[in-house]
Amino acid sequence: MADDGVVGVDLGGTKIAAAFVAADGQRLRASVRHPHGNGGPEAVVAEMVEILRQVSRESGQAIRRVGLGVAAQVDVRTGMVHHAPNLRWRDVPLGAMLSRSMDVPVSVVNDARAATIAEWQFGAGRGVDDLLVVSLGTGVGGSVVLGGSLPEGADGAIGEIGHTILVAGGRKCTCPGRGCLEAYASGWAIAERAREAVASDPAGGRRLVELSGGPDKVSAGPVGVLARLGDPLSSELFRQTLSYLGTGLAGVVNGFNPRRVIVVGGLATGWPEVVGAIQETIRSHCQTPASGATVHAGRLGEDAVLVGAANWARDRAADRAGARY
């Protein structure tokens, strides 16, 4: 497997992952993954630098270029992060900061777009010219391939499906809005809703609190575990979340008419039932022919973002005027 020193990095709301990625999408070795404390841009960049140095040290290779996927609205020309709701960042020159610290070129791209590139080139989207990739993790993101190309939108922000409105005037989101899909079906929103449910029904939430290690530690993972074991409170939270996801994504499918929908991200990995739930809702709620879209789990697992980010950086280097996407 040929390697040209390109490392892909996935910066999420709570974790950093990195690995050398070859041009064929293969990781040189298992990715290095660590949680981060989100102590601000400088602190997170310092944590990324340590992880990148670890990746280089463990592989015995020098890093020549970095592709960085981040859950944010990004100016891909400059590496500026305009808004990262779950990191609570605005106008952070992330690419320049990391490039100075590592002394290598850094290309920054939205994480859902990076995952789309990876699944389209190497995963569940291979051979498909019209697809929607949905990223379910701390937040909800997405991107599309239409007619065999990856559109960017007027400001490079196409695909913010997590911030499409599901409930008018509904729950407060981490963005300035209310009622967003992300405010109901993301990892942080499931945790928030679960804590509210536990507070309203302490007896019903006892098992969830015990498994989580305390009422303030309740998260999406234990909700899924207990729902499968038949816990009533967790089962209801689980059912509601799948309904929110299906309903929200049915509208997106109607709008973009993809041939295939690919679901990626940590929440999708922990809650594999989301694939079937989204498929069922598309078939029952979408117009023909959009209702014929098929739903698939991503094939690249939790490394989809870093694989796509690495190839984004590689193509940016090959075409200084702009990536082919």
HUMO-V53395 format. One record per backbone hydrogen bond with DSSP energy under -0.5 kcal/mol. CO is the residue of the C=O (numbers start at 1). NH is the residue of the N-H. Records with the same first field share a line. If there is no record, write none. Layout:
CO = NH, NH
This chain:
5 = 7, 64, 65
6 = 21
7 = 67
8 = 19
9 = 11, 69
10 = 12, 17
11 = 71
14 = 36
15 = 12
16 = 34
17 = 10
18 = 32
19 = 8
20 = 28
22 = 25
26 = 22
31 = 33
32 = 18
34 = 16
40 = 44
41 = 45
42 = 46
43 = 47
44 = 48
45 = 49
46 = 50
47 = 51
48 = 52
49 = 53
50 = 54
51 = 55
52 = 56
53 = 57
54 = 58
55 = 59
56 = 60, 61
62 = 64
64 = 105
65 = 7
66 = 68, 107
67 = 9, 69
68 = 70, 109
69 = 11
70 = 72, 111
72 = 74
73 = 82, 83
74 = 76
75 = 78, 79, 80
79 = 95
80 = 75, 82
81 = 92
82 = 91
83 = 73
84 = 87, 88, 89
89 = 84
91 = 93
92 = 81, 94
93 = 97
94 = 98
95 = 99
96 = 100
97 = 101
98 = 102
99 = 103, 104
105 = 66
107 = 68
109 = 70
110 = 114
111 = 115
112 = 116
113 = 117
114 = 118
115 = 119
116 = 120
117 = 121
118 = 122, 123
119 = 123, 125
123 = 126
125 = 128
129 = 148
130 = 259, 260
131 = 145
132 = 134, 262
133 = 135, 143
134 = 136, 264
135 = 137, 141
136 = 267, 268
137 = 187
138 = 188
139 = 137
140 = 162
141 = 135
143 = 133
145 = 131
146 = 149
149 = 146, 151
152 = 158
153 = 156
157 = 160
159 = 161
160 = 163
161 = 164
162 = 182
164 = 181
167 = 170
171 = 179, 180
177 = 173
179 = 166, 167
180 = 183
181 = 184, 185
182 = 186
186 = 190
187 = 191
188 = 192
189 = 193
190 = 194
191 = 195
192 = 196
193 = 197
194 = 198
195 = 199
196 = 200
197 = 201
201 = 205
203 = 206
205 = 209
206 = 210
207 = 211
208 = 212
209 = 213, 214
214 = 217
215 = 218
219 = 223
220 = 224
221 = 225
222 = 226
223 = 227
224 = 228
225 = 229
226 = 231
227 = 230
231 = 235
232 = 236
233 = 237
234 = 238
235 = 239
236 = 240
237 = 241
238 = 242
239 = 243
240 = 244
241 = 245
242 = 246
243 = 247
244 = 248
245 = 249
246 = 250
247 = 251
248 = 252
249 = 253
250 = 254
251 = 255
252 = 256
253 = 257
259 = 294
260 = 132
261 = 296
262 = 134, 264
263 = 298
264 = 136
265 = 269
266 = 270
267 = 271
271 = 274
272 = 275, 276
273 = 277
274 = 278
275 = 279
276 = 280
277 = 281
278 = 282
279 = 283
280 = 284
281 = 285
282 = 286
287 = 291
289 = 292
290 = 293
294 = 261
296 = 263
300 = 303
301 = 304
303 = 307
304 = 308
305 = 309
306 = 310
307 = 311
308 = 312
309 = 313
310 = 314
311 = 315
312 = 316
313 = 317
314 = 318
315 = 319
319 = 322
